[in-house]
Amino acid sequence: MAKVALLIGISEYEPGLARLPNAVNDVEAMRRVLVNPEMGDFAEADVTMLKNPQRQEMESAIYNLYANCQKDDLVLFYFSGHGVTVESGDFYLSTSITVKNQGKLNPTSAVGATSVHSWMNHSKSKRLVIILDCCFSGAFAKGLTAKDSGTIDLQQYLGGEGRAILTASTSTQYAFESDGLELSIYTHYLVEGIEKGAADIDGDGLIAVDELHRYAKSKVQEASPAMTPEFYPFKDGYRIFLAKSPKDDPSLKYRKQVERFNRAGKFTIPARRLLDSLRLTFNLASDVADAIEAEVQQPYREYQRKLEEYELTLVETIESEPTLSETTFNDLRDYQQHLSLRDEDVASIEARIIGQRKPTLSVEQLPEAIKQNQANQFDFDIVTVNVQGQPINRSQGRAEFFTENLGNGVVLEMVAIPGGKFLMGSPDNDPERYNSESPQHPVTIQPFFMGKFPVTQSQWASVAALPKVNSDLNDPSNFKGANRPVEQVSWDDAIEFCARLSQKTQKIYRLPSEAEWEYACRAGTTTPFYFGETITTDLANYRGTDWDYKGTVYPGNYAQGPKGKFRQQTTNVGKFPANPFGLFDMHGNIWEWCLDEWHENYNEAPKDGSAWIGDNDNRLLRGCSWYNFPSNCCSVNRGRDARAVRDSNVGFRVVVVGGGT
């Protein structure tokens, strides 16, 4: 039984691939923590390190790593360098002689993932860990399967059997280096998690690969939100133990408390005083405690530095070129990518400086009301949280809207949604994915207006008093309140509402298509929720406590986020922060009817944003409600019910194409 590692770093490349100075530093840092007997506890002789190898040397080393291992060994392969994908989607690890001809990879100069898969499949070891710090590294997992074999009693020392792949990015993302770090950003936090013991999330003194991934991912996304490290466990690979932690060390205990009370790089006054007291309790020197706090706060400060750098660049750009050319705009987006910032991270900066939510819209793309300057603007707060649900950024957005006067002081506010393209549904590697959310597919959306809020009871009453078109409308809501969403309305009731409103306004009001709804909810984000990686009951109204339903306990928290409240009723609309498009209550409070009929998956779904009409009575529901648990609130989550059903957790909001006059 042994713990064996191969560490490869490629910093030097042939022309056509940029140098990566940090890659050789990465392997040295990984070796340092792995051979430390108090951390990785790998024998020095069992850790091989290659810097800038050519293809044959690298390929032979990887082959021998898997060919020479025994069934009880823990085998780690780590790579830092360029990852390259080709048109077929196949993934390659670069070598020091990797070349591209006219932008296309010469595959004989790189090591193919399929070869590595084959060598892994023929190895005897039942505990294989792969860590890839490179662009497009999520593509490595494509086509890999877990190998079945007999069991051995090594759980306490090495953890679960199987395979685990940790990657710095998805199959379509770039991985980034940070200007302020000597290591690649992903590896920096892997090393920190082991070296400081911070990745021992459950405090059992052992660092499993899933804990290491969770720690590194949370830190990476605090500093570089556009990066999405991925984790691909096979069988019980997520519980393979890679290192030890000093669980009783006072410095680690203090770090845990600093992580707990850190709020976007700052501490509240009570938290500051509590931490000062803990310094004395743990007998920590001031310089040691200060260093711990600086390390914990570093990702947040790096994120703020990037935002400031982007804002300064945008100001200088607008001053020199008030109307951005396509070339300049594309350069600006490249610079945003270089900073590893998402669209939602820079949205409020662009809104404040440019005066509109997104500078991606040409005049032709804008709805008619905005082209004629007939719409109003409103400002709103945007909140972004980290994986623990802690706010890491608060900003202001601005959106265009127009109002419909429904009479008696009641208005309907309609927000302009810009056209664009997005990926609808969940990727295959999403652990929270439902089959109905696949396959993920591109959709093109035309500009439209959407209700700022779900339809309220006061708006419902005003429209219900209009002349009947096809059916009667009554006062249905269970939870009474003029500014609460209307509920206990069937799909047919919502259709009648739209018909009466259209007749009054001479515009075409309708329910949103499912694609329009998801596009509007995401508002350019790619995280599970429009405010980040998790959800809290400070941000939305849903069941924030554990729910024991028919013997199954559904947690009141999502991922690493906190549990919260279960309000047991709807709340007034607009109580919680808006998304970057200026829409409120898209997560939780009330399920919302869509125009589409239910389909079991997205096979053959429309790609033009139109409603998908079939031949059944079940209709789409989106958004989750006060009654449901947090995973139902994800932007991609789909619900359904019969069109005639009326329920106290179901309402709707409306859309209109063309806008007001």
SVG drawing of the C-alpha trace seen along z (x, -y; Angstrom):
<svg xmlns="http://www.w3.org/2000/svg" viewBox="-68 -62 81 71">
<polyline fill="none" stroke="black" stroke-width="0.4" points="0.0,0.0 1.5,-3.3 0.5,-6.9 2.0,-7.7 2.0,-11.0 3.1,-12.3 3.3,-16.1 3.8,-17.7 4.2,-21.4 4.7,-23.0 5.8,-26.6 7.8,-26.8 6.1,-26.4 6.7,-26.6 5.5,-29.8 1.7,-29.8 1.1,-28.9 1.7,-31.5 4.3,-30.9 2.9,-30.0 5.5,-31.0 3.6,-29.8 3.2,-26.2 6.6,-24.9 6.0,-26.8 2.7,-24.9 4.3,-21.4 7.0,-22.5 4.3,-23.8 2.2,-20.6 5.2,-18.5 6.0,-20.5 2.6,-19.8 2.3,-16.2 5.7,-15.0 5.2,-16.8 4.5,-14.1 2.0,-16.3 0.1,-17.0 0.1,-14.7 2.4,-12.1 3.6,-10.8 7.1,-9.2 9.5,-11.5 10.6,-8.6 6.9,-8.1 6.5,-11.6 7.8,-12.3 8.0,-15.8 8.5,-16.7 9.1,-20.3 8.6,-21.1 8.8,-17.5 8.6,-16.7 5.8,-14.5 7.5,-11.1 8.9,-11.7 5.5,-12.9 3.5,-10.1 5.8,-7.4 5.6,-8.9 1.8,-8.9 1.7,-5.4 4.1,-4.1 2.2,-5.8 -0.8,-3.7 0.9,-0.5 3.2,-0.1 0.7,-0.8 -0.9,1.8 -4.6,2.3 -4.3,0.8 -2.3,-2.3 -3.7,-5.9 -2.5,-7.3 -2.5,-11.1 -1.8,-12.7 -1.5,-16.5 -1.0,-18.6 -0.5,-22.4 -0.2,-23.8 -2.2,-24.4 -5.2,-22.2 -6.4,-22.2 -9.7,-21.0 -10.2,-20.2 -13.3,-20.5 -14.4,-17.0 -14.5,-17.9 -11.5,-15.7 -9.1,-17.1 -5.3,-17.1 -2.7,-17.9 0.0,-20.1 3.8,-19.3 6.8,-21.6 6.8,-20.8 3.1,-21.2 2.4,-23.2 -0.5,-24.6 -0.7,-24.9 -2.9,-27.7 -4.7,-27.6 -5.2,-23.9 -3.5,-21.5 -1.0,-19.0 -2.2,-16.0 1.2,-14.2 2.7,-16.9 0.3,-16.6 -1.0,-13.8 -4.6,-12.8 -7.1,-12.4 -8.4,-9.2 -4.9,-7.6 -4.8,-8.6 -8.3,-7.2 -7.1,-3.9 -4.1,-3.6 -6.3,-4.5 -8.8,-1.8 -6.0,0.8 -4.4,-0.2 -4.8,2.0 -5.4,-0.8 -8.9,-1.5 -8.1,-5.0 -7.3,-7.4 -7.2,-11.2 -6.6,-13.5 -6.1,-17.3 -5.9,-19.4 -5.1,-23.1 -5.5,-24.1 -8.0,-25.6 -11.0,-23.5 -10.0,-20.9 -13.6,-19.8 -13.4,-18.1 -11.0,-15.5 -13.9,-13.7 -15.7,-13.1 -16.0,-9.4 -14.4,-8.2 -16.1,-5.5 -15.5,-4.0 -13.8,-0.6 -15.4,2.0 -13.2,4.3 -13.1,6.1 -13.2,4.4 -10.4,3.9 -10.5,2.6 -8.6,-0.7 -11.4,-3.1 -10.0,-4.6 -6.7,-5.5 -7.4,-6.2 -11.1,-6.7 -13.6,-5.5 -12.8,-3.6 -13.2,-5.0 -11.9,-8.0 -12.0,-11.7 -11.2,-14.4 -10.7,-17.9 -10.5,-20.6 -9.8,-24.3 -12.5,-25.0 -15.4,-23.6 -15.0,-22.0 -15.6,-25.4 -13.8,-27.8 -10.4,-29.3 -8.4,-28.9 -6.6,-32.0 -3.4,-33.1 -3.6,-35.9 -1.2,-38.9 -0.8,-38.8 0.1,-35.1 3.2,-33.1 1.0,-30.0 -1.9,-29.5 -5.0,-30.6 -6.6,-27.2 -3.4,-25.5 -2.8,-28.3 -6.0,-27.5 -5.5,-23.7 -2.1,-24.2 -3.5,-26.6 -6.3,-24.2 -3.8,-21.4 -1.1,-23.5 -3.3,-25.5 -5.7,-22.6 -8.5,-24.9 -9.9,-22.3 -10.8,-20.0 -14.4,-21.3 -15.9,-18.6 -13.1,-18.9 -12.3,-15.2 -8.6,-15.7 -8.6,-14.3 -9.0,-16.2 -11.0,-14.2 -10.8,-15.2 -14.4,-16.6 -13.5,-18.8 -10.4,-20.0 -12.4,-20.8 -15.1,-22.7 -12.6,-24.8 -10.6,-25.7 -13.7,-26.4 -15.1,-28.7 -11.9,-30.7 -11.4,-30.8 -14.8,-32.1 -14.5,-34.7 -11.5,-36.2 -12.3,-35.2 -16.1,-34.6 -15.9,-33.6 -13.9,-30.5 -15.9,-27.4 -13.8,-24.6 -15.5,-21.3 -15.5,-18.0 -16.2,-14.6 -16.4,-11.7 -16.9,-8.1 -18.2,-5.6 -17.0,-6.7 -14.1,-8.8 -15.3,-11.9 -14.3,-10.4 -10.7,-9.5 -8.5,-11.1 -5.6,-13.0 -4.1,-14.7 -4.3,-15.2 -5.1,-18.4 -4.0,-19.7 -7.6,-19.8 -6.7,-20.8 -4.2,-23.5 -5.3,-26.9 -4.4,-28.6 -6.8,-26.4 -9.5,-26.9 -9.1,-30.6 -9.1,-30.5 -12.4,-28.6 -13.9,-31.5 -12.4,-34.1 -14.0,-32.3 -17.3,-32.2 -17.5,-35.9 -15.9,-37.3 -18.4,-39.4 -17.1,-40.4 -13.6,-41.1 -14.9,-42.9 -16.0,-42.1 -18.9,-43.6 -18.1,-45.4 -19.4,-42.4 -17.5,-39.9 -14.3,-42.0 -14.6,-42.0 -15.3,-38.3 -12.3,-37.6 -10.1,-39.7 -11.3,-37.7 -10.6,-34.4 -7.0,-35.6 -6.5,-35.6 -8.4,-32.3 -6.2,-30.6 -3.0,-32.4 -2.2,-33.6 0.4,-36.3 -1.0,-39.3 1.2,-38.8 0.0,-35.2 -3.7,-36.2 -3.3,-39.2 -1.7,-36.9 -4.6,-34.4 -7.2,-37.2 -5.2,-38.6 -5.2,-35.2 -8.9,-34.7 -9.8,-38.2 -7.3,-38.1 -9.8,-36.6 -12.4,-39.3 -9.8,-42.0 -8.6,-40.6 -12.2,-40.6 -12.6,-44.3 -9.3,-45.1 -10.5,-43.6 -13.8,-45.5 -11.9,-48.8 -9.5,-48.0 -12.4,-47.2 -14.3,-50.4 -11.2,-52.6 -10.6,-50.9 -14.3,-51.5 -14.2,-55.2 -11.1,-55.8 -12.6,-53.9 -15.9,-55.9 -14.0,-59.2 -12.0,-58.4 -14.9,-56.7 -18.4,-57.7 -20.1,-55.4 -18.3,-52.1 -17.4,-50.5 -17.8,-46.7 -14.0,-46.3 -13.7,-48.3 -16.6,-46.5 -15.1,-43.1 -11.8,-44.2 -13.6,-45.3 -15.2,-41.9 -11.8,-40.2 -10.4,-42.4 -13.3,-41.4 -12.5,-37.7 -8.8,-38.4 -10.0,-39.7 -12.2,-36.5 -15.3,-38.7 -18.8,-37.6 -21.3,-39.8 -23.2,-40.1 -20.1,-41.3 -19.7,-44.3 -23.4,-45.0 -23.8,-47.6 -20.6,-49.3 -21.7,-49.5 -25.1,-50.7 -23.7,-53.5 -21.1,-54.6 -22.8,-54.0 -26.3,-54.8 -27.9,-51.5 -27.8,-48.0 -25.9,-46.4 -23.8,-48.1 -24.4,-45.0 -27.5,-46.4 -27.6,-48.2 -30.5,-50.5 -32.1,-47.8 -32.1,-45.4 -34.0,-47.7 -37.8,-47.5 -39.7,-50.2 -40.6,-52.1 -36.9,-52.5 -35.9,-53.5 -38.3,-56.4 -37.1,-57.3 -40.6,-56.7 -39.7,-54.4 -38.6,-55.4 -35.6,-54.2 -35.4,-52.8 -32.4,-51.9 -32.3,-48.8 -29.9,-46.9 -28.0,-43.9 -26.5,-41.4 -23.9,-38.7 -23.1,-36.0 -20.4,-33.4 -20.9,-29.6 -21.6,-30.1 -24.3,-32.7 -22.3,-35.6 -22.6,-38.9 -19.4,-39.6 -20.7,-42.4 -23.5,-45.0 -24.1,-47.3 -26.8,-49.3 -28.4,-48.4 -30.6,-50.4 -33.3,-49.2 -35.8,-50.6 -39.5,-50.2 -43.0,-51.5 -46.2,-51.4 -49.8,-50.4 -52.4,-52.4 -55.0,-49.8 -57.2,-52.4 -57.7,-53.4 -54.0,-54.2 -53.0,-50.6 -50.2,-50.3 -48.4,-47.4 -44.7,-48.0 -43.1,-46.2 -39.3,-45.9 -37.3,-45.9 -35.5,-42.6 -32.7,-42.8 -32.5,-40.1 -29.6,-37.7 -28.4,-34.1 -28.0,-31.7 -27.6,-28.1 -30.9,-26.7 -30.9,-23.8 -28.4,-22.1 -25.0,-20.6 -24.6,-16.9 -22.0,-17.2 -24.3,-19.3 -24.8,-17.1 -28.2,-18.8 -29.5,-18.3 -32.9,-16.7 -33.2,-14.7 -36.0,-17.1 -33.4,-19.9 -31.4,-18.2 -30.0,-18.4 -28.5,-21.8 -29.1,-23.7 -28.5,-27.2 -31.6,-29.5 -31.9,-32.9 -34.3,-35.4 -35.8,-38.5 -36.3,-41.6 -39.5,-41.8 -40.9,-43.4 -41.7,-41.4 -43.6,-42.2 -41.3,-43.7 -43.1,-41.5 -45.5,-38.6 -49.1,-39.8 -50.3,-41.2 -53.7,-40.9 -54.5,-44.6 -53.5,-44.2 -55.6,-41.1 -58.6,-42.8 -58.3,-45.7 -58.1,-43.4 -60.8,-41.0 -63.2,-44.0 -62.7,-44.5 -65.1,-43.0 -65.1,-39.2 -63.5,-37.7 -63.9,-33.9 -64.3,-33.0 -65.1,-34.5 -62.5,-35.7 -63.0,-35.9 -61.0,-36.8 -59.0,-33.6 -56.0,-34.3 -55.5,-32.5 -53.0,-34.9 -54.6,-38.3 -52.7,-41.5 -52.8,-44.1 -49.1,-43.8 -48.8,-40.0 -48.8,-37.9 -52.2,-36.6 -52.3,-32.8 -54.8,-30.0 -55.1,-30.9 -55.2,-28.2 -53.4,-28.4 -56.7,-29.2 -57.3,-32.0 -54.0,-33.5 -54.8,-33.3 -58.1,-35.1 -56.2,-37.8 -53.9,-38.3 -56.9,-38.4 -58.7,-41.1 -55.5,-43.2 -54.7,-42.9 -58.2,-44.1 -57.9,-47.1 -54.4,-48.2 -54.5,-47.1 -51.2,-45.3 -50.5,-41.6 -50.0,-40.5 -49.4,-36.8 -47.6,-34.4 -43.8,-34.0 -42.5,-31.0 -40.4,-28.8 -37.2,-29.9 -38.1,-33.6 -38.7,-32.9 -35.3,-31.2 -33.4,-33.8 -35.0,-36.6 -34.4,-34.9 -30.7,-34.2 -30.2,-37.8 -26.8,-36.9 -25.7,-34.8 -24.6,-31.2 -24.7,-30.3 -27.6,-28.2 -29.2,-31.5 -29.0,-35.0 -27.3,-36.1 -24.6,-33.4 -23.8,-29.8 -26.4,-29.4 -29.6,-30.9 -30.6,-32.3 -33.9,-33.3 -32.5,-36.9 -32.7,-36.8 -35.9,-34.9 -39.0,-33.4 -38.8,-29.6 -38.7,-26.7 -35.4,-27.4 -35.7,-24.6 -35.3,-20.9 -38.4,-19.2 -39.2,-15.5 -41.6,-14.5 -42.7,-10.8 -39.5,-9.7 -37.1,-11.7 -35.5,-14.8 -35.1,-17.7 -32.5,-20.1 -33.4,-23.7 -30.1,-24.9 -28.5,-24.6 -24.9,-23.4 -22.8,-25.2 -25.4,-27.9 -27.1,-28.4 -30.5,-27.2 -33.0,-29.9 -36.7,-30.7 -39.9,-29.0 -42.4,-31.8 -45.3,-29.5 -46.9,-32.2 -46.3,-34.6 -44.6,-37.9 -45.2,-41.3 -43.5,-41.5 -40.3,-43.4 -39.2,-42.5 -36.0,-40.9 -33.1,-42.1 -33.7,-42.1 -31.7,-40.3 -29.4,-42.1 -32.3,-42.8 -34.3,-44.5 -36.9,-41.7 -38.0,-40.8 -39.1,-37.5 -37.9,-35.2 -36.6,-32.8 -39.3,-31.7 -42.5,-33.3 -44.7,-31.9 -44.6,-29.4 -45.3,-31.1 -47.2,-29.7 -45.5,-29.6 -47.2,-29.3 -45.6,-26.0 -47.0,-22.5 -44.9,-20.1 -42.3,-17.9 -40.1,-15.3 -36.8,-16.8 -35.5,-19.3 -35.0,-16.9 -36.4,-18.8 -37.2,-21.9 -37.5,-25.2 -34.3,-27.2 -35.9,-30.5 -37.4,-31.2 -41.0,-30.4 -43.4,-28.3 -43.3,-24.6 -46.8,-23.4 -47.7,-19.7 -50.8,-17.7 -51.3,-17.4 -53.0,-19.3 -49.9,-19.8 -48.4,-23.3 -45.0,-24.6 -44.3,-26.2 -41.1,-28.1 -39.5,-29.9 -40.4,-27.9 -42.5,-29.1 -42.7,-29.9 -43.7,-26.2 -40.8,-24.5 -37.2,-23.7 -34.2,-25.7 -33.1,-23.4 -36.4,-24.0 -35.6,-27.7 -32.7,-27.2 -32.9,-29.2 -33.1,-25.9 -35.6,-24.1 -38.8,-23.0 -42.2,-22.3 -45.6,-21.3 -49.3,-21.0 -52.6,-20.5 -53.9,-23.6 -57.1,-23.6 -55.3,-23.3 -55.5,-26.2 -53.0,-26.2 -51.9,-28.7 -48.3,-28.5 -49.0,-29.2 -49.4,-32.5 -47.9,-34.2 -46.4,-37.2 -46.9,-38.6 -44.9,-39.7 -45.5,-41.9 -43.6,-42.3 -43.3,-45.8 -43.8,-47.9 -45.8,-51.0 -46.6,-54.1"/>
</svg>
